Amino acid sequence: MIMKRCAYLFFVATVLMPAAVTIRSNFEGGNIGRVEQLAPNHFRCHVNGEADQQHRNRQASWYYFEIDGAAGQEVTLDLVDLQGEYNFRPGNLAINGHTRPFISYDRSKWTALPDNAIEWDKIDLRLRVHLTPARSPVWIAHVPPYTTRNLAVLLAELKGNAHVVMEEIGKSAGGRNLMMLTITNPARPLVDKKVLWLMARQHAWESGTSWVMDGAVRFLAGGNPKAAKLRDSFVFKLFPMADPDGVARGGVRFNVNGYDLNRNWDTVDPKLMPEITALRKAVLDWTDGGRRIDLFLNLHNTNDDFLQGPLSLAEPDYRDLVNRLAALLKKNTFYDTKAPRDWPPGNVARGRMDACQYLFYERAIPTLLLEQSVQTNARLGRPLSSADYRRFGAQLVISMAMAVGVGK
């Protein structure tokens, strides 16, 4: 009888003992470095950074991992190894006390953690996260992830759409398809239309740009009467994902050969940078064929909202265009629009031109960089969700069209 009771008590203790908490990132887009267990529910997580082909410009801008076995338990995560370098200037901190991790229980709906869930140590440069998952597993990421699978779903939904042409314009260094979408009303003559280009995801960690592109594409290809009017008057040329390899592996900023896909547009190397080669060729083939580009917009994420272009170098018409777009974004969207920034021309070194700089200098294309913050949006009072980014994508293409105008 005593032995039976002891066996029962051992069984109960085994059932009630909390499961071991595990952390993993071996899935598409996942990435976390060395994980040290400091206590049963306290982990130090080293954020993997990436450096370029010169072993410089390390960026620690991305983490995305799964926590299992922690339902109902408070877990403490210390995110470390955050310091990086940007344009050869040390001290960059993409992850800091103003960034809020996102969590998800299904990898579809993502929610930003509240301010009281984090602690920032400015001495040790450590972001401490306190999390009590409602269920298990739970996923945590720097910003809501958008993977190659998300893009595949979007492209599958577009098949058969009479307004959309999908083209494979090349292969990435890892052999993945590089896609270009053209959206317009094919029944209206091309010669009468203005042309707007949009490019996203040159840097793998900047998943917000993919959500914006997703929203823009779904709007432009859909049944909204406003979209139909835009298709009648405009051609939209779209690069949805410039670095699919980086997105798939959970990369940060560089392609598999270490090259920044927005810093080497004046250097052609089909082997080391096939992504730039393909993207650039698609644009130049269009313009060299005698066709127009009225605005080329390059989407990026950072810790601030701003527009940047060659304001001091371009013609007055271009400056007017940029100011119109800024005013429209301020009026019609939640974008925290500030005065457009000018390029510092002295900083453009050979072999370091970004896409906008190259296209402006080489073909006089009206180009503009749009940076969107991953920190708290000043106008919404919270970090942007994937739904926010999608909504902005639709508003963005409407604003671009209004800024360019018809018949001007």
Secondary structure, 3 states (H helix, E strand, C coil): CHHHHHHHHHHHHHHHCCCCCEEECCCCCCECCCEEEEECCEEEEECCCECCCCCCCCECCCCEEEEECCCCCCEEEEEECCCEEECCEEEECCCCCCCCCEEECCCCCCEECCHHHEEEECCCCEEEEEECCCCCCEEEECCCCCCHHHHHHHHHHHCCCCCEEEEEEEECCCCCEEEEEEECCCCCCHHHCEEEEEECCCCCCCHHHHHHHHHHHHHHHCCCHHHHHHHHHEEEEEECCCCHHHHHHCCCCECCCCCECCCCCCCCCCCCCHHHHHHHHHHHHHHHCCCCCCEEEEEEEECCCEEEECCCCCCHHHHHHHHHHHHHHHHHCCCCCCCCEECCHHHCCCCCCCHHHHHHHHHCCCEEEEEEECCCECCCCECCCHHHHHHHHHHHHHHHHHHHCCCC
